[in-house]
Amino acid sequence: MSFDLPRNVILPVDAIDVRLDPSPHPFALSNADAIAENWRQEMAANPALFDGTVVLLSELAYRDSRLVGRCHAVRFSTFMLWRKRRENSGAEHAYAHAMLVAGDNALVAIRMGRHTVNAGRVYFAAGSFEPVDFRAGLVDVDFNMIREVGEETGLDLSQAERGQRYHALSTASGTVIFRRYHVAETADALARRISAFVAAEAEPEIEGPVIIRNAADLPDGLMGHMKPLIEWHFADSGEVC
């Protein structure tokens, strides 16, 4: 199966069957020395980094509106080297976005904190899948979305209205799985809540909220995968999908 899915097009996704393989990822096994040396350099440049556990894919395919794949738990240090060697590495990255839609149809994203790997970049509150996001070996994408949004913004999306299906966008840099989460509050009200949460945190992950009000409202620092998602939302915002 390897990596077999259309690139650079938004795909409707009705089900996600991505499973956690307990064996080591081949990339981690074959690059152990390089991972250690690269991590030494990364820590020298940014001592705030933490070598936690994330997952990397070894297979992903799109079949009959389903994503099917296999992933392995790796250290963040492995992920950091993979980012530099992703081409022909036999590994890919997938992550999830809760697309936060305010009552006035604006989107609410975040800008990452200065001490993070993606310092200053703008995207929807998110983080890599971790082993805690799997149930009986199968990824629980909504659990990941709700967990990451809560950790970064303080917002609880567990009772928010969810879009009827997922969508995915796969590019050379990774595959983002996303879903609309609708809340009644205006974007300004949500931004005030997020800002208050960030101000109260000793070491916040984000600088603060970023409101996107239309398809042309593209903030500085926007991650490359975000523009197609924003355009998709505002082109199709009359439908909960």
N, CA and C of each residue as an Amber inpcrd file, in Angstrom:
protein
   723
   0.8230000  -1.2050000   0.0000000   0.0000000   0.0000000   0.0000000
   0.8560000   1.2530000   0.0000000   1.8350000   1.3450000   0.8590000
   2.7200000   2.4960000   0.9750000   1.8970000   3.7810000   1.0510000
   2.2230000   4.7940000   0.2410000   1.4920000   6.0630000   0.2820000
   0.7860000   6.2550000  -1.0600000  -0.5000000   6.0060000  -1.0510000
  -1.2730000   5.9700000  -2.2850000  -2.5430000   6.8050000  -2.1110000
  -2.4280000   8.1060000  -2.3290000  -3.5880000   8.9910000  -2.2460000
  -3.3300000  10.2300000  -3.0900000  -4.3940000  10.8250000  -3.6250000
  -4.2150000  12.0180000  -4.4490000  -3.5810000  13.1450000  -3.6400000
  -2.7260000  13.9230000  -4.2900000  -2.0530000  15.0370000  -3.6300000
  -2.6750000  16.3660000  -4.0670000  -2.6250000  17.3220000  -3.1590000
  -2.9940000  18.7110000  -3.4450000  -4.4450000  18.8690000  -3.8860000
  -5.3100000  18.0260000  -3.3530000  -6.7440000  18.1450000  -3.5960000
  -7.4680000  17.7810000  -2.2980000  -8.5400000  18.5060000  -1.9940000
  -9.3030000  18.2240000  -0.7730000 -10.2190000  17.0340000  -1.0200000
 -10.0910000  16.0180000  -0.1810000 -10.8060000  14.7580000  -0.3390000
 -11.8740000  14.6040000   0.7330000 -13.0840000  14.1690000   0.3870000
 -14.0790000  13.8250000   1.4070000 -13.6940000  12.5090000   2.0770000
 -13.8280000  12.4490000   3.3880000 -13.4240000  11.2570000   4.1380000
 -14.5650000  10.8450000   5.0640000 -15.0790000   9.6330000   4.8540000
 -16.1740000   9.1310000   5.6730000 -15.6960000   8.2740000   6.8430000
 -14.4980000   7.7340000   6.7540000 -13.9770000   6.8820000   7.8270000
 -12.4570000   6.9180000   7.8020000 -11.8660000   6.7330000   8.9810000
 -10.4070000   6.7580000   9.1100000  -9.9690000   5.4900000   9.8280000
  -9.2280000   4.6620000   9.1270000  -8.7340000   3.4000000   9.6700000
  -7.2060000   3.4500000   9.6610000  -6.6620000   4.2160000  10.5900000
  -5.2070000   4.3310000  10.7370000  -4.8310000   3.6700000  12.0540000
  -4.0180000   2.6450000  11.9740000  -3.7230000   1.8020000  13.1360000
  -2.2750000   1.9670000  13.5930000  -2.0880000   1.7870000  14.8820000
  -0.7720000   1.9270000  15.5040000  -0.0800000   0.5790000  15.5510000
   1.0280000   0.4750000  14.8250000   1.8350000  -0.7360000  14.7990000
   2.8240000  -0.6620000  15.9630000   2.8740000  -1.6690000  16.8280000
   3.7840000  -1.6090000  17.9900000   5.2570000  -1.7440000  17.6430000
   5.5700000  -2.1320000  16.4230000   6.9750000  -2.2970000  16.0530000
   7.6080000  -0.9440000  15.7610000   8.9440000  -0.8410000  15.8620000
   9.6220000   0.4340000  15.5600000   9.4370000   0.8330000  14.1030000
   9.4280000   2.1380000  13.8520000   9.3670000   2.6040000  12.4680000
  10.7150000   2.3290000  11.7980000  10.7220000   1.8210000  10.5790000
  11.9960000   1.5600000   9.8940000  12.8940000   2.7880000   9.8070000
  12.3190000   3.9790000   9.6690000  13.1390000   5.1870000   9.5940000
  13.9130000   5.3960000  10.8930000  13.2740000   5.1230000  12.0310000
  13.9520000   5.2770000  13.3200000  15.0930000   4.2750000  13.4660000
  14.8810000   3.0530000  13.0140000  15.9020000   2.0180000  13.1430000
  17.1180000   2.3110000  12.2710000  16.8850000   2.8150000  11.0690000
  17.9940000   2.9900000  10.1250000  18.7110000   4.3260000  10.2710000
  18.2250000   5.2090000  11.1340000  18.8350000   6.5370000  11.2630000
  19.1600000   6.9030000  12.7080000  19.3970000   5.9030000  13.5480000
  19.5660000   6.1470000  14.9810000  20.6890000   7.1410000  15.2770000
  21.8410000   6.9830000  14.6670000  22.9650000   7.8790000  14.9550000
  22.6750000   9.3020000  14.4710000  22.1120000   9.4160000  13.2840000
  21.7960000  10.7370000  12.7480000  20.7230000  11.4340000  13.5750000
  19.7720000  10.6670000  14.0910000  18.7230000  11.2340000  14.9540000
  19.3450000  11.8320000  16.2080000  20.2510000  11.0940000  16.8280000
  20.8870000  11.5700000  18.0540000  21.7070000  12.8380000  17.8030000
  22.4540000  12.8760000  16.7220000  23.2780000  14.0500000  16.4260000
  22.4070000  15.2530000  16.0720000  21.3660000  15.0350000  15.2840000
  20.4870000  16.1450000  14.9280000  19.7830000  16.6960000  16.1540000
  19.3870000  15.8130000  17.0690000  18.7200000  16.2690000  18.2880000
  19.6510000  17.1010000  19.1570000  20.9120000  16.7080000  19.2080000
  21.8830000  17.5010000  19.9530000  21.9340000  18.9210000  19.3940000
  21.9270000  19.0460000  18.0850000  21.9610000  20.3640000  17.4580000
  20.6670000  21.1350000  17.6890000  19.5440000  20.4380000  17.6040000
  18.2430000  21.0940000  17.8160000  18.1390000  21.6250000  19.2500000
  18.5930000  20.8640000  20.2070000  18.5270000  21.2840000  21.6080000
  19.4580000  22.4560000  21.8810000  20.5940000  22.4800000  21.2050000
  21.5090000  23.6120000  21.3720000  20.8640000  24.8980000  20.8570000
  20.0720000  24.7800000  19.8000000  19.4090000  25.9520000  19.2270000
  18.1610000  26.3440000  19.9920000  17.4600000  25.3490000  20.5750000
  16.2110000  25.6160000  21.2870000  16.0750000  24.6410000  22.4490000
  16.6120000  24.9870000  23.6300000  16.5660000  24.0800000  24.7790000
  15.1560000  23.7970000  25.2880000  14.1480000  24.5350000  24.8150000
  12.7710000  24.3220000  25.2680000  12.1260000  23.1030000  24.6220000
  12.7710000  22.5230000  23.6090000  12.1910000  21.3640000  22.9480000
  12.1230000  20.1710000  23.8970000  11.1160000  19.3180000  23.6960000
  10.9140000  18.1390000  24.5470000  10.8330000  16.9030000  23.6620000
  11.5960000  15.9000000  24.0120000  11.6540000  14.6850000  23.2000000
  10.5390000  13.7170000  23.6060000   9.3040000  14.1350000  23.3660000
   8.1510000  13.2970000  23.6800000   7.8960000  12.2700000  22.5810000
   6.7180000  11.6620000  22.6360000   6.3580000  10.6070000  21.6920000
   5.2780000  11.0920000  20.7450000   5.5180000  10.9300000  19.4420000
   4.5310000  11.2220000  18.4030000   4.4660000   9.9930000  17.4950000
   3.7150000  10.0830000  16.4110000   3.6680000   8.9450000  15.5000000
   4.0180000   9.3780000  14.0880000   4.6240000   8.4710000  13.3500000
   4.9160000   8.6460000  11.9280000   4.2630000   7.5070000  11.1500000
   3.7520000   7.8220000   9.9800000   3.1280000   6.8250000   9.1240000
   4.1770000   6.0060000   8.3720000   3.8560000   4.7520000   8.1460000
   4.6250000   3.9480000   7.2030000   3.7630000   3.5550000   6.0100000
   2.4360000   3.7580000   6.1210000   1.5140000   3.4910000   5.0210000
   0.3140000   4.4240000   5.1440000  -0.2270000   4.8600000   4.0160000
  -1.4880000   5.5990000   3.9900000  -2.0540000   5.5330000   2.5830000
  -3.3520000   5.2290000   2.4910000  -4.0200000   5.1540000   1.1970000
  -5.4340000   5.7010000   1.3260000  -5.9850000   6.1170000   0.1910000
  -7.3600000   6.6150000   0.1080000  -8.1590000   5.6400000  -0.7300000
  -9.1590000   5.0000000  -0.1090000  -9.9580000   3.9810000  -0.7700000
 -11.4330000   4.2000000  -0.4480000 -12.2570000   4.4280000  -1.4550000
 -13.7100000   4.5250000  -1.2660000 -14.0720000   5.5020000  -0.1540000
 -13.4850000   6.6880000  -0.2130000 -13.7280000   7.7640000   0.7660000
 -13.2570000   7.3980000   2.1720000 -12.2980000   6.4880000   2.2670000
 -11.7240000   6.0960000   3.5550000 -10.2110000   6.2980000   3.5120000
  -9.6570000   6.6990000   4.6400000  -8.2100000   6.7260000   4.8130000
  -7.8050000   5.4780000   5.5710000  -6.8860000   4.7360000   4.9990000
  -6.4250000   3.4880000   5.6060000  -4.9090000   3.5710000   5.7320000
  -4.3890000   3.2890000   6.9330000  -2.9470000   3.4060000   7.0830000
  -2.4020000   2.7300000   8.3150000  -1.0980000   2.8350000   8.4440000
  -0.3780000   2.2510000   9.5750000   0.6550000   3.2610000  10.0380000
   0.8180000   3.3660000  11.3480000   1.8060000   4.2850000  11.8990000
   2.5310000   3.6340000  13.0690000   3.5920000   4.3030000  13.5190000
   4.4550000   3.7860000  14.5770000   4.7910000   4.9240000  15.5300000
   4.8680000   4.6290000  16.8000000   5.2980000   5.6220000  17.7700000
   6.7930000   5.8740000  17.6150000   7.1790000   7.1510000  17.5950000
   8.5890000   7.5400000  17.5040000   8.8400000   8.6830000  18.4860000
  10.0840000   8.9090000  18.8180000  10.4320000  10.0650000  19.6230000
  10.3630000  11.3260000  18.7650000  10.1240000  12.4580000  19.4040000
  10.0630000  13.7250000  18.6760000  11.3900000  13.9930000  17.9640000
  12.4840000  13.5280000  18.5500000  13.7980000  13.6970000  17.9040000
  13.8400000  12.9830000  16.5550000  13.1740000  11.8470000  16.4510000
  13.0830000  11.1480000  15.1720000  12.2860000  11.9740000  14.1740000
  11.1800000  12.5280000  14.6470000  10.3500000  13.3770000  13.7900000
  11.1370000  14.5750000  13.2720000  11.9710000  15.1650000  14.1230000
  12.7280000  16.3480000  13.7230000  13.7330000  16.0310000  12.6160000
  14.3770000  14.8730000  12.6800000  15.2690000  14.5060000  11.5870000
  14.4670000  14.1850000  10.3320000  13.3400000  13.4830000  10.5060000
  12.5130000  13.1570000   9.3540000  12.0930000  14.4250000   8.6050000
  11.7960000  15.5040000   9.3060000  11.3960000  16.7540000   8.6400000
  12.4580000  17.2220000   7.6530000  13.7030000  16.9150000   7.9350000
  14.7940000  17.3300000   7.0520000  15.0660000  16.3200000   5.9370000
  14.5760000  15.0890000   6.1250000  14.8940000  14.0290000   5.1730000
  13.6420000  13.3280000   4.6520000  12.5310000  14.0270000   4.6370000
  11.2510000  13.3660000   4.3630000  11.1660000  12.7510000   2.9660000
  11.8690000  13.3360000   1.9990000  11.7840000  12.8170000   0.6410000
  12.4330000  11.4370000   0.5750000  11.6870000  10.4790000   0.0610000
  12.1560000   9.0910000  -0.0830000  12.5440000   8.4620000   1.2530000
  11.9010000   8.9040000   2.3350000  12.2470000   8.3840000   3.6650000
  11.4620000   7.1420000   4.0500000  10.3930000   6.8380000   3.3140000
   9.5320000   5.7280000   3.6940000   8.6270000   6.0740000   4.8570000
   8.5170000   7.3580000   5.1750000   7.6770000   7.8120000   6.2870000
   6.9310000   9.0680000   5.8670000   5.7490000   9.2530000   6.4410000
   4.9950000  10.4830000   6.2360000   4.3120000  10.8590000   7.5460000
   3.8240000  12.0980000   7.5710000   3.2060000  12.6470000   8.7710000
   1.7410000  12.9490000   8.4780000   0.8590000  12.6040000   9.4100000
  -0.5440000  12.9960000   9.3370000  -0.9200000  13.6660000  10.6480000
  -1.7940000  14.6410000  10.5730000  -2.2250000  15.3780000  11.7510000
  -3.6400000  15.8580000  11.5170000  -4.2990000  16.3260000  12.5610000
  -5.7130000  16.6890000  12.4630000  -5.9340000  18.1420000  12.8350000
  -6.9020000  18.7730000  12.1750000  -7.3090000  20.1380000  12.4700000
  -8.7890000  20.1770000  12.8010000  -9.1200000  20.6850000  13.9710000
 -10.4890000  21.0930000  14.2440000 -10.6380000  22.4910000  13.6620000
 -11.3870000  22.6120000  12.5780000 -11.5930000  23.9080000  11.9330000
 -12.6510000  24.6510000  12.7450000 -12.2110000  25.5870000  13.5900000
 -13.1090000  26.2690000  14.5180000 -13.8800000  27.3560000  13.7920000
 -15.2050000  27.1510000  13.6580000 -16.0800000  28.0800000  12.9430000
 -16.9380000  28.8150000  13.9650000 -16.7770000  30.1280000  14.0450000
 -17.5350000  30.9490000  14.9900000 -18.9530000  31.1830000  14.4760000
 -19.8030000  31.7070000  15.3510000 -21.1930000  31.9530000  14.9940000
 -21.3660000  32.9300000  13.8600000 -20.3820000  33.7900000  13.6140000
 -20.4350000  34.7390000  12.5000000 -19.7260000  34.2070000  11.2560000
 -19.4320000  32.8950000  11.2450000 -18.8060000  32.1710000  10.1400000
 -17.3230000  32.4790000   9.9560000 -16.7400000  33.3000000  10.8150000
 -15.2930000  33.5050000  10.7600000 -14.5910000  32.2650000  11.2980000
 -13.3580000  32.0720000  10.8630000 -12.5250000  30.9860000  11.3720000
 -11.5920000  31.5250000  12.4420000 -11.3450000  30.7160000  13.4640000
 -10.4450000  31.1260000  14.5390000  -9.2620000  30.1680000  14.5730000
  -8.1010000  30.6870000  14.2160000  -6.8630000  29.9220000  14.2230000
  -5.9780000  30.4310000  15.3590000  -4.7390000  29.9670000  15.3880000
  -3.8050000  30.3930000  16.4410000  -2.4400000  30.6920000  15.8270000
  -1.6580000  31.5020000  16.5280000  -0.2600000  31.7260000  16.1590000
   0.6090000  31.0530000  17.2090000   1.5500000  30.2330000  16.7710000
   2.3560000  29.4500000  17.6980000   3.3630000  30.3110000  18.4570000
   3.6880000  29.8710000  19.6800000   4.5990000  30.5890000  20.5520000
   6.0340000  30.5830000  20.0540000   6.8100000  31.5340000  20.5380000
   8.1740000  31.7230000  20.0410000   9.1100000  30.5650000  20.3770000
   8.8040000  29.8200000  21.4250000   9.6960000  28.7370000  21.8560000
   9.4000000  27.4220000  21.1460000   8.3830000  27.3890000  20.2780000
   7.9760000  26.1460000  19.6340000   8.6910000  25.9460000  18.2990000
   8.5830000  24.7380000  17.7640000   9.2090000  24.4150000  16.4830000
   8.6390000  25.2790000  15.3630000   7.3450000  25.5420000  15.4140000
   6.6840000  26.3480000  14.3760000   6.4380000  27.7710000  14.8530000
   7.4090000  28.3550000  15.5010000   7.2660000  29.6930000  16.0910000
   6.7220000  30.7020000  15.0870000   5.6600000  31.4080000  15.5030000
   5.0910000  32.4640000  14.6950000   4.1790000  32.0130000  13.5710000
   4.0810000  30.7210000  13.3390000   3.2550000  30.2270000  12.2360000
   1.7900000  30.1570000  12.6570000   0.9220000  30.3060000  11.6780000
  -0.5220000  30.3580000  11.9220000  -1.1970000  29.1360000  11.3100000
  -1.9820000  28.4400000  12.1250000  -2.8130000  27.3290000  11.6640000
  -3.8550000  27.0520000  12.7300000  -4.7470000  26.1160000  12.4930000
  -5.7410000  25.7720000  13.4960000  -5.0480000  25.0110000  14.6270000
  -5.4880000  25.2550000  15.8490000  -4.8790000  24.5960000  17.0080000
  -4.8200000  23.0920000  16.7720000  -3.6240000  22.5210000  16.8890000
  -3.4430000  21.1120000  16.5350000  -2.1220000  20.6040000  17.0590000
  -1.9620000  19.2990000  17.0310000  -0.6940000  18.6680000  17.3730000
  -0.6310000  17.2910000  16.7500000   0.5380000  16.7390000  16.6730000
   0.7070000  15.4080000  16.0970000  -0.0760000  14.3730000  16.8940000
  -0.4650000  13.3040000  16.2190000  -1.0730000  12.1860000  16.9380000
  -0.0540000  11.6150000  17.9160000  -0.5540000  11.2250000  19.0750000
   0.2500000  10.5870000  20.1060000  -0.4070000   9.2640000  20.4840000
   0.3050000   8.3590000  21.1500000  -0.3040000   7.0760000  21.5250000
  -1.6080000   7.2150000  22.3090000  -1.7720000   8.2880000  23.0860000
  -3.0020000   8.4880000  23.8580000  -4.2040000   8.6940000  22.9450000
  -3.9930000   9.0360000  21.6860000  -5.0860000   9.2960000  20.7510000
  -5.6170000   8.0370000  20.0850000  -5.1220000   6.8770000  20.4750000
  -5.5360000   5.6200000  19.8590000  -6.3980000   4.8160000  20.8170000
  -7.4320000   4.1830000  20.2610000  -8.3330000   3.3140000  21.0160000
  -8.2660000   1.9230000  20.4010000  -7.7940000   0.9490000  21.1830000
  -7.6160000  -0.4190000  20.6840000  -6.8050000  -0.4240000  19.3940000
  -5.8110000   0.4470000  19.3490000  -4.9050000   0.5060000  18.2110000
  -5.3770000   1.3400000  17.0460000  -6.5820000   1.9170000  17.1240000
  -7.1540000   2.7030000  16.0270000  -7.2040000   4.1710000  16.4240000
  -6.7580000   5.0670000  15.5280000  -6.7050000   6.4800000  15.8800000
  -8.1120000   7.0460000  16.0740000  -8.2780000   7.8470000  17.1300000
  -9.5130000   8.5710000  17.4140000  -9.2420000  10.0320000  17.0790000
  -9.5590000  10.4220000  15.8500000  -9.1940000  11.7380000  15.3530000
  -9.8790000  12.8500000  16.1340000 -11.1560000  12.6750000  16.4660000
 -11.8620000  13.7240000  17.1970000 -11.3110000  13.8940000  18.6100000
 -10.8950000  12.8130000  19.2400000 -10.2720000  12.9280000  20.5580000
  -9.0150000  13.7790000  20.4640000  -8.2040000  13.5240000  19.4380000
  -6.9940000  14.3190000  19.2350000  -7.3310000  15.7870000  19.0240000
  -8.3220000  16.0660000  18.1830000  -8.7020000  17.4500000  17.9050000
  -9.1310000  18.1740000  19.1760000 -10.0280000  17.5580000  19.9160000
 -10.5660000  18.1900000  21.1280000  -9.4650000  18.3600000  22.1680000
  -8.6060000  17.3630000  22.3010000  -7.5050000  17.4360000  23.2720000
  -6.5550000  18.5750000  22.9310000  -6.1410000  18.6670000  21.6850000
  -5.1720000  19.6910000  21.3090000  -5.7550000  21.0990000  21.4070000
  -6.9960000  21.2770000  20.9790000  -7.6260000  22.5960000  21.0940000
  -7.7220000  23.0020000  22.5600000  -8.0960000  22.0770000  23.4320000
  -8.1850000  22.3810000  24.8600000  -6.8460000  22.7570000  25.4540000
  -5.7970000  22.0200000  25.0950000  -4.4720000  22.2850000  25.6460000
  -3.9290000  23.6360000  25.1960000  -4.1930000  24.0210000  23.9610000
  -3.5890000  25.2360000  23.4160000  -4.4310000  26.4890000  23.6390000
  -5.7630000  26.3390000  23.6750000  -6.6380000  27.5140000  23.7380000
  -7.5160000  27.5830000  24.9740000  -7.6770000  26.4670000  25.6740000
  -8.5880000  26.4340000  26.8090000 -10.0330000  26.1970000  26.4340000
 -10.3380000  26.1010000  25.1420000 -11.7160000  25.8830000  24.7010000
 -12.0560000  24.3970000  24.7390000 -13.2660000  24.0900000  25.1850000
 -13.7520000  22.7140000  25.2160000 -14.7240000  22.5300000  24.0560000
 -14.3190000  21.7650000  23.0550000 -15.1490000  21.5470000  21.8780000
 -15.9380000  20.2460000  21.9370000 -15.9530000  19.5900000  23.0920000
 -16.5940000  18.2800000  23.1710000 -18.0890000  18.3300000  22.8730000
 -18.7310000  19.4950000  23.1220000 -20.1640000  19.6170000  22.8640000
 -20.4590000  20.4420000  21.6140000 -19.4300000  20.8380000  20.8820000
 -19.6350000  21.6510000  19.6820000 -20.2690000  20.8090000  18.5680000
 -21.0100000  21.4700000  17.6910000 -21.5960000  20.7990000  16.5400000
 -20.4950000  20.4800000  15.5320000 -20.4350000  19.2370000  15.1250000
 -19.3770000  18.7990000  14.2190000 -19.8940000  18.6630000  12.7950000
 -19.0400000  18.9420000  11.8460000 -19.3810000  18.6870000  10.4540000
 -19.7080000  17.2220000  10.2470000 -20.5180000  16.9370000   9.2440000
 -21.0050000  15.5770000   9.0430000 -19.8990000  14.6060000   8.6310000
 -18.8240000  15.1120000   8.0610000 -17.7530000  14.2180000   7.6210000
 -16.4030000  14.9330000   7.7790000 -15.3570000  14.1380000   7.6850000
 -14.0050000  14.6750000   7.6430000 -13.6460000  15.0230000   6.2040000
 -12.5720000  15.7830000   6.0630000 -11.9330000  15.9890000   4.7710000
 -10.4350000  15.8580000   4.9930000  -9.6990000  15.6670000   3.9260000
  -8.2430000  15.5440000   4.0360000  -7.5770000  16.2500000   2.8660000
  -6.4000000  16.7810000   3.1430000  -5.5530000  17.3860000   2.1140000
  -4.1570000  16.8170000   2.2900000  -3.6830000  16.1270000   1.2780000
  -2.3600000  15.5200000   1.3250000  -1.4150000  16.2780000   0.4090000
  -0.2770000  16.6850000   0.9460000   0.7590000  17.3750000   0.1770000
   2.0870000  16.6800000   0.4380000   3.1250000  17.1850000  -0.1850000
   4.4530000  16.5980000   0.0120000   4.9180000  16.7240000   1.4590000
   4.3730000  17.6760000   2.1940000   4.8240000  17.8920000   3.5720000
   3.9910000  17.1380000   4.6010000   2.8860000  16.5120000   4.1910000
   2.0790000  15.7620000   5.1400000   0.6130000  15.7530000   4.7510000
  -0.1800000  15.0420000   5.5420000  -1.6100000  14.9220000   5.2980000
  -2.3770000  15.4900000   6.4840000  -3.1980000  16.5050000   6.2280000
  -4.0200000  17.0880000   7.2770000  -5.4440000  16.5610000   7.1270000
  -5.9680000  16.0410000   8.2240000  -7.3590000  15.5890000   8.3030000
  -8.1180000  16.6640000   9.0750000  -9.1860000  17.1860000   8.4980000
  -9.8630000  18.2890000   9.1760000 -11.3730000  18.1100000   9.1770000
 -12.0000000  18.8330000  10.1210000 -13.4440000  18.7680000  10.2980000
 -13.9110000  20.0750000  10.9010000 -15.0320000  20.5930000  10.4270000
 -15.5790000  21.8070000  11.0200000 -16.1370000  21.5260000  12.4120000
 -15.8570000  22.4320000  13.3300000 -16.4700000  22.4550000  14.6590000
 -17.1490000  23.8150000  14.7990000 -18.4820000  23.8150000  14.8820000
 -19.2580000  25.0480000  14.9280000 -19.5850000  25.4200000  16.3710000
 -19.3590000  26.6690000  16.7370000 -19.7540000  27.1870000  18.0430000
 -20.5840000  28.4530000  17.8310000 -21.4400000  28.7750000  18.7920000
 -22.3720000  29.8930000  18.6330000 -21.7140000  31.2510000  18.8440000
 -20.6710000  31.3190000  19.6380000 -20.0410000  32.6040000  19.9540000
 -19.4170000  33.2380000  18.7230000 -19.3300000  34.5560000  18.7280000
 -18.6580000  35.2670000  17.6430000 -17.1530000  35.0180000  17.7170000
 -16.4820000  35.3010000  16.6170000 -15.0300000  35.1460000  16.5880000
 -14.3580000  36.0520000  17.6070000 -14.8460000  37.2660000  17.7610000
 -14.2470000  38.1910000  18.7280000 -14.3850000  37.6560000  20.1470000
 -15.5520000  37.0760000  20.4770000 -15.7540000  36.5220000  21.8130000
 -14.8270000  35.3380000  22.0520000 -14.6750000  34.4790000  21.0550000
 -13.7620000  33.3420000  21.1920000 -12.3250000  33.8150000  21.3520000
 -11.9500000  34.8290000  20.5890000 -10.5880000  35.3560000  20.6770000
 -10.3130000  35.9080000  22.0720000 -11.2890000  36.5680000  22.6710000
 -11.0840000  37.0890000  24.0290000 -10.8880000  35.9510000  25.0210000
 -11.6460000  34.8790000  24.8770000 -11.4970000  33.7270000  25.7830000
 -10.1200000  33.0770000  25.6180000  -9.6900000  32.9300000  24.3760000
  -8.3800000  32.3220000  24.1310000  -7.2650000  33.2110000  24.6830000
  -7.3810000  34.5110000  24.4670000  -6.3560000  35.4410000  24.9560000
  -6.2670000  35.4070000  26.4720000  -7.4050000  35.3180000  27.1440000
  -7.4080000  35.2420000  28.6070000  -6.7480000  33.9500000  29.0820000
  -6.9980000  32.8490000  28.3740000  -6.3740000  31.5710000  28.7330000
  -4.8640000  31.6460000  28.5730000  -4.4130000  32.1960000  27.4600000
  -2.9740000  32.3130000  27.1990000  -2.3040000  33.1850000  28.2470000
  -2.9520000  34.2810000  28.6240000  -2.3710000  35.1920000  29.6110000
  -2.2150000  34.5380000  30.9770000  -3.0610000  33.5630000  31.2750000
  -3.0190000  32.9010000  32.5800000  -2.0480000  31.7240000  32.6210000
  -1.5460000  31.2920000  31.4630000  -0.6400000  30.1470000  31.3950000
   0.7880000  30.5670000  31.7030000   1.5120000  29.7410000  32.4710000
   2.9130000  30.0380000  32.7710000   3.7840000  29.8870000  31.5230000
   3.5300000  28.8370000  30.7170000   4.2890000  28.5960000  29.4940000
   3.3160000  28.2340000  28.3770000   2.5950000  29.2110000  27.8390000
   1.6110000  28.9140000  26.7920000   2.2720000  28.4230000  25.5090000
   1.5760000  27.5290000  24.8300000   2.0910000  27.0190000  23.5580000
   1.9040000  28.0150000  22.4260000   0.9300000  28.9050000  22.5740000
   0.6050000  29.8100000  21.4740000   0.7640000  31.2630000  21.9100000
   0.9490000  32.1400000  20.9250000   0.9680000  33.5750000  21.2080000
  -0.4390000  34.1000000  21.4090000  -1.3870000  33.5770000  20.6430000
  -2.7590000  34.0310000  20.7660000  -3.5880000  33.6460000  19.5600000
  -4.8530000  34.0840000  19.5370000  -5.7640000  33.7280000  18.4530000
  -5.5540000  34.5800000  17.2070000  -5.9790000  34.0440000  16.0830000
  -5.9560000  34.7540000  14.8100000  -7.3170000  34.5450000  14.1510000
  -8.0350000  35.6230000  13.8850000  -9.3510000  35.5410000  13.2500000
  -9.1970000  35.6890000  11.7420000  -9.8750000  34.8100000  11.0000000
  -9.8610000  34.8430000   9.5340000 -11.3100000  35.0090000   9.0830000
 -11.6250000  36.1560000   8.4790000 -13.0270000  36.4960000   8.2090000
 -13.4820000  36.2120000   6.7800000 -12.5600000  36.0100000   5.8620000
 -12.9390000  35.6780000   4.4870000 -11.7430000  35.0370000   3.7910000
 -11.9620000  34.5770000   2.5750000 -10.9250000  33.8200000   1.8760000
  -9.7020000  34.6460000   1.5380000  -9.8450000  35.9630000   1.4910000
  -8.7080000  36.8370000   1.1860000  -8.0010000  37.3370000   2.4390000
  -8.5380000  37.0080000   3.5910000  -8.0030000  37.4890000   4.8730000
  -6.9290000  36.5240000   5.3630000  -5.7790000  36.5660000   4.7190000
  -4.7150000  35.6050000   4.9970000  -3.6320000  36.2590000   5.8460000
  -3.4710000  35.8460000   7.0910000  -2.5090000  36.4940000   7.9840000
  -1.0610000  36.1610000   7.6540000  -0.1570000  37.0180000   8.0880000
   1.2720000  36.7270000   7.9740000   1.5900000  35.4640000   8.7540000
   2.4990000  34.6700000   8.2260000   2.9170000  33.4570000   8.9180000
   2.0200000  32.2620000   8.6810000   1.0600000  32.3790000   7.7650000
   0.1280000  31.2850000   7.5120000   0.8670000  30.0660000   6.9580000
   0.6390000  28.9030000   7.5750000   1.2350000  27.6670000   7.0720000
   0.6950000  27.3640000   5.6750000   1.5160000  26.7450000   4.8320000
   1.1680000  26.5440000   3.4390000  -0.1060000  25.7570000   3.2100000
  -0.3960000  24.7850000   4.0840000  -1.5870000  23.9630000   3.8620000
  -2.8820000  24.6800000   4.2120000  -2.7850000  25.8340000   4.8880000
  -3.9820000  26.5020000   5.3880000  -4.7830000  27.2170000   4.3020000
  -4.1300000  27.7950000   3.3170000  -4.8390000  28.5720000   2.3000000
  -5.9170000  27.7390000   1.5950000  -5.6410000  26.5140000   1.1400000
  -6.7110000  25.7240000   0.5210000  -7.8670000  25.4240000   1.4750000
  -7.5700000  25.2060000   2.7580000  -8.6360000  24.9350000   3.7300000
  -9.5240000  26.1640000   3.9190000  -8.8980000  27.3260000   4.0080000
  -9.6500000  28.5690000   4.1790000 -10.5310000  28.8310000   2.9540000
  -9.9740000  28.6630000   1.7710000 -10.7490000  28.8740000   0.5510000
 -11.9060000  27.8830000   0.4660000 -11.6640000  26.6500000   0.8420000
 -12.7120000  25.6250000   0.8360000 -13.8490000  26.0140000   1.7760000
 -13.5060000  26.4520000   2.9670000 -14.5400000  26.8180000   3.9430000
 -15.4320000  27.9310000   3.4240000 -14.8510000  29.0120000   2.9620000
 -15.6590000  30.1530000   2.5610000 -16.3800000  29.9330000   1.2370000
 -15.9030000  29.0070000   0.4290000 -16.6140000  28.6570000  -0.8100000
 -17.8050000  27.7580000  -0.5370000 -17.7980000  27.0890000   0.6180000
 -18.8000000  26.0610000   0.9290000 -19.3960000  26.2940000   2.3080000
 -19.4070000  27.5370000   2.7850000 -19.7920000  27.7970000   4.1760000
 -21.2800000  27.7820000   4.4120000 -22.0710000  27.6550000   3.3770000
 -23.5090000  27.5820000   3.5860000 -23.9930000  26.1970000   3.9640000
 -23.0770000  25.2360000   3.9690000 -23.4690000  23.8440000   4.2190000
 -22.6380000  23.2850000   5.3520000 -23.2750000  22.5700000   6.2890000
 -22.5530000  21.8630000   7.3260000 -22.1360000  20.5420000   6.7340000
 -20.8350000  20.3960000   6.4440000 -20.4200000  19.1840000   5.7390000
 -19.1700000  18.6020000   6.3650000
